[in-house]
Amino acid sequence: MRYALLACLAAAAPLQAALQVQATAEPARIYVGQIFEFKIAVSGGELAEAPELPKGPYAASPMGTASQLYIVNGRRSQTVTYTWRIQPRQEGTLTIPALALKDASGREHRTQPVSVTVAAADKDPLFFLEISGPERTIYPEQEFQVALTIYAACLKPPNAARDPFPTDRGGRAVWPALSIPWLDGVEGLLSEDRDAFIQRLNPQARGAGFTINRLQLRTGFFFDSTLALFALPRTKVSRAGPDGVVRDYFAYTLTRSFRGKDYGEFPIGAVVAEGYILFDGPSEIEYRKVYTVSRAVAAAVSPPPQTGRPASFSGAVGSFRARADAAPLNVRVGDPIVLTLAIDGQGTFDHIAPPALSEQAGFEKFKVYDQPTAEAITDPHDKTRVVGKRFVYRIRPAETGIDEIPAIEFSFFDPALEKYVTARTEPIPLSVEEGKTLLAEDIVTPKTQEGPRGTKLEATGRGIAADYDRIEALVPQTPFTPWGLPFFFLGVLPPLLYAAGAGALAAHRRLNADPVRRRARRAFARAHAGLAAARQALAAGAAAAFYPALAEAASGFVADRLNLPEHGVTSAELAARLAAAGVQDALISATVAFLDRCDAARFSPGGVAADAMQRDYARAQEILRELRRAL
Amino acid sequence: MRITAPLLLAAIALGAPAAPASPDQAALFSEATRIARDARTKEELAEAIARYERILATGLRNGYVEYNLGNAYFRTGDAGRALLHWRRAERLLPGDPQIARNIDFARTRALDKFETESAADVLAVVCFWHAWPLETRWHGALLFFTCLWACLALRLRRRVWTLTAGACACGIVACALGVSAGVTMRRDALAPPAVITAEQTVVRQGNYEESEPVFTGPVHSGTEVLIIDDTRGPWVRVEFPNKKDGWVRRETVERI
């Protein structure tokens, strides 16, 4: 059971991920000339290549691709929708057959056939539309007009001058509503700006007129708006209606200009009019509802003809002028010249390729680099509007005797004349001297024209830098030598200083490491301190403090030097240790006598005179000096 | 005091400005720069070159004169001598950006291209500092060497890990720069750099005219080489950037 469940899940997984294609059309019922949208939605995978519609009794233009991503319960799925606008050419049932589409793995998937009912428009003899478009193939940039004429049968006198449309109960005229699919422009064609076109039709909030595409007009009170009314130009004509009967009609006309842009066939949708009209009844004026559709038109835009195409044709279609500038104009053989070809005029500039100068007459005397930089020339007042194109070439004269840069030929197709035209620039006078400096092209950077604003300039990294000319710089210099003063100061001195410092520190530590030697080394400092204390007691006349200080200084010095106990050393022991240390007997006797004198004075009941104390102080200094020499 | 005084004198001598050029040298230099600036022909540039060379013939060693002389040679189309004098200027004025730029430019225009071994390329990336000027590497090594001893001296008083780490780092950097500078100095001493100044010359396997050529074609002016044997009379053995070596006539190559 468990394995069966796993098998079911495994089988279901690919089904979830399988590619699905679905074709739809909307609306499913239209009149001849109207446009419907045909869509193919692809989900669960990707097609190997975009689908293409088969040819049929319709004009189709692709509208692009839309992609939608869905995440439901953590599951991710994507649907890609391909859309076409299709305009049937005949009434009946239009069936778009099943399309075989292949996914990335080569597996074929088929859409289901889609049918759209195309009904013939009503042929009302009292109200009908006529539309005229390009009667033949046009070229890019070639202008043509689409003219819509609305015919409404005139009423009989005395209402013959009245527009044959009713009014509502408020007395406001109710004219038919027009649906014009090409109001917003047509894919693949150029046209006047939509808003400018609508303003040219002079929309009104009040009065009488057709409504178009339910366009609204703001009335100025907050956000109030009302349907815009278009009182199209009206003329009275007498002609035959769809039923062949000649009548008087009011003809209301609306004209819009288009220009070819891309190559191909582009449907211009039929116009639909829906509303009410008045007509003369048996006894009085009556009204009835009308719904009518115009004929459909399409524009076929083809590339310029092959016949008569000149070799210098650069792909430009329109009407252009060409001019050239160059700098410098006094050069030597091999010097670079910046040659600028500027093209302006009316037309599209996107696909203009730079003329190949090396293939043009007169340029065989030059070395030409046929890959110029290209930049757009914009309107100084509107930087977004491209009014021309500039190509910057680099050429080099290959020989002397050249007296001009020849005229540059620039061929384009003029759609107004429907023929190829070749524009030529003026030759530019040039002076070429003999090339006396070899490789000069790499040294001399020509003065070019000021670069266009906003152009990113990059450093060439070429050429050599300027000479030095400062006299102050003309001083003797020596090449680098590694064994100079920097080496002495930075390479030799630091380790020497380190060695000296480290040695001193080591000696210092070694000396301080033995307490006996440290005590002996500090003996004189301690004795000196004792003498200082005695001197203070002497100044104060305090004999009781003076003599102990003197005795401490002398005995302490000997004790420190000979590593004897600090206290409790008798005079005899002291004499014996001094004798053992090799001190002369006279000094030993003097030292012992001095210490005895200090003891006696310390405990003398009558005190000691100041001059005696002064003498004893001097004696102590003398004995310490002698002991320092001896020990 | 006995040590301080000589050191002080030496320091003053080191920082003292060098004696200025003589009036004749200054006049020649001004004249040469003016002629070079206004020169439109090869002959005019030759006059400027002659003046620069007269300055150098007086015994003055000056990087700016060498640089200007290189510029003048380059403008006459003699890329070999231009590179030669720029390299000489570089020795006197290490780190000068204009000289470095011209040398780089001259190298990009060299007619002869030699493929270096990939191991050398890797080494050039790993030991990136080896491409720095010799003076920079040497003085850097000395500076870090001093820092090393300073860290060690401070560490005598107080042993902290930061001083130990600092000493190690300084030692490593000083060692890297010093070894690199040492290698360059030794190479320059054993195999001094030179430039091919003849318009083109054939490199031969041996030091005689009938010897087979080393390369499929001649080498051209501006090719940088190392002189590895300069003791064979009219022939000089040189090594090329691709480590190939051969013999060329002495007059076709000039030592930097």
Interface residues (C-beta under 8 A of the other chain):
Chain A: K436 T437 L438 L439 A440 D442 I443 G461 R462 G463 I464 A465 A466 D467 Y468 D469 R470 I471 E472 A473 L474 V475 P476 Q477 T478 P479 F480 P482 G484 L485 P486 F487 F488 L490 G491 P494 P495 L497 Y498 G501 A502 L505
Chain B: A10 A11 L14 P17 A18 A19 P20 A21 Q25 A26 F29 S30 T33 A36 R37 R40 T41 K42 E43 L45 I55 L60 R61 N62 G63 Y64 V65 Y67 N68 N71 F74 R75 T76 G77 A79 R91 L92 L93 P94 Q98 R101 N102 F105 A106 R109 L134 E135 W138 H139 L142 L143 F145 T146 L148 W149 A150 L152 A153 L156 A181 M185
